[in-house]
Amino acid sequence: MLLKKSRYSRNRNRWQHFFKPWQQVDLLLFLLPIVVSTFGGFMILSTELTQGENKWWGHLLVAAIGFLLALLIARSRYSNLQRWHWITYTITNISLIAVMAIGVSAKGAQRWIYVFGFNLQPSEFAKIGVIITLAALLHKRTASTLPNFFRALAITAVPWGLVFLQPDLATSLVFGAIVLAMLYWANANPGWLILLISPVIAAILFSIPWPMPEPFVLHEALFFTPLGLIWSFTMGLVGWRTLPWKKFCIGGIGALALNLLGGELGIFAWNNILREYQKGRITSFLNPEGDPLGSGYHLIQSRIAIGAGEWFGWGPFNGPMTQLNFVPEQHTDFIFSAVGEEFGFIGCLVLLLAFCLICQRLLHIALTAKDNFGSLMAIGVLAMIVFQMAVNIGMTIGLAPVAGIPLPFMSYGRSAMLANFIAIGLIESVANFRQLKRY
């Protein structure tokens, strides 16, 4: 009897010793991405049953490799990255430059590097590099002052510009979401963040003449609309109230001028720079039936597939739109439409709940991290996942333009999958090395 107890005690101690490096990780944050990735492989299998392809097993294999990487990263001290953040930043920019020099082109963009028989997309890993670099900078100096605020923007501008030149507009938008969230978490004035994105909004509003039938034309190159003018003057007020240059209303006048310039540049770019197919991709979600066989085809087919699922769906491998390949790129950007058709509203709701739980755990770790560096990294990863999820699902149901942003852990994409699991590993390291209070 004593011998059995001693053996049991030795076995228990052995297992406790084995799991000790991960004893404080967030188990739910590890489990949920695995479940979602497995479900994603199942849905990819469903989309390619009649196509003779087998990308589903590659999806699961990369997810398994990513999980192992996340385990290794979780047991390593994330604080070491703070000392090496400039090296991380340099490697990030070199990889993006290498894409422009020796990258592989596909679908009109040069975004991949051929490495050991695989095409890797450095811009996906660049998101992690930017998160680490910004977290290290804002940990030392918060964004509560304008010099630190602009310093963070200047550091981010280099990789953002390199990604934009590939061109990869979708990933550059993700960069923007990451930077805004991390600056907010680092005590940046909310008014500054509004002013930062205000020229983009002005460019949109300057193209909407409502409630007038036509915009005000002061010159052949100067157009004004009521909504654009109201927005610009409102931003002038925000600049006057939040910027430090209150003497002679310099801050307000500068904000007003910036928005007027943004609106005019937006109109100029729309009329002279953007091509017709690019305009179609941006505006097709507003009226996809206007070009049902062109720019609106993806959106129309995706909405039909999701609507056909009704409450409980057609069942696995039984969705007619999915099995007959009516939805293009369904294994990547439009994987959510397969979920809606085969598992219905309830299936979509369960998947959204899983993503919400992932986001909740990331926010919890950000709030309980032992230092600002770990907290800022968690917020950066949270912003990355939330933005990609919102835009991807939004475009499949017709609420956002087709931006080419994958659904995290669900869409097929080796680089995106590895980057997502590396991000989870980093935040698990933040959780693992917290100093938890014991009661």
Number of C-alpha atoms within 10 A of each C-alpha: 5 7 8 9 10 11 11 12 11 12 12 12 12 12 10 12 11 11 11 11 16 19 15 19 22 19 12 12 20 18 12 16 22 19 15 17 22 20 17 26 25 18 25 26 20 23 27 20 15 12 12 7 11 12 17 20 14 14 24 22 14 20 23 18 14 24 23 15 17 25 22 16 20 25 21 20 13 23 15 9 18 18 11 13 20 16 13 19 22 14 14 21 22 14 20 28 17 14 24 20 11 13 22 16 14 9 6 8 14 20 26 23 22 13 8 7 7 11 15 21 23 24 29 20 20 24 24 25 23 25 25 28 26 27 30 23 19 23 19 12 16 20 23 15 13 15 11 18 21 12 16 22 18 12 15 19 14 14 26 26 14 20 27 16 16 20 16 19 16 17 23 20 18 21 26 18 19 26 24 20 19 26 27 18 18 21 14 20 17 13 14 18 16 15 21 14 13 21 26 15 18 27 23 16 23 27 20 17 17 14 10 11 9 13 18 13 11 9 7 6 10 15 20 21 22 17 18 26 18 13 21 27 18 16 26 23 17 19 25 22 15 16 19 13 14 14 9 9 17 16 21 24 17 17 26 26 17 19 28 24 15 21 29 21 19 22 21 16 13 16 12 9 11 12 11 11 11 13 13 20 16 15 15 26 24 13 15 20 15 14 13 15 11 14 23 23 18 24 28 22 21 28 18 17 28 25 17 21 25 16 16 16 24 17 13 14 18 15 24 16 20 28 17 14 17 16 24 16 15 24 27 19 23 27 27 28 30 30 28 30 32 29 24 23 20 16 18 23 13 12 18 14 12 16 20 13 15 22 20 14 20 27 18 16 25 26 16 17 23 16 14 20 24 30 26 27 31 32 28 32 27 25 24 26 23 21 19 22 17 14 21 26 21 16 23 27 22 20 15 19 20 25 18 18 24 25 26 24 29 27 26 28 21 22 19 23 27 22 23 26 27 23 28 27 27 29 31 30 26 30 29 23 22 17 11 12 5 4 3
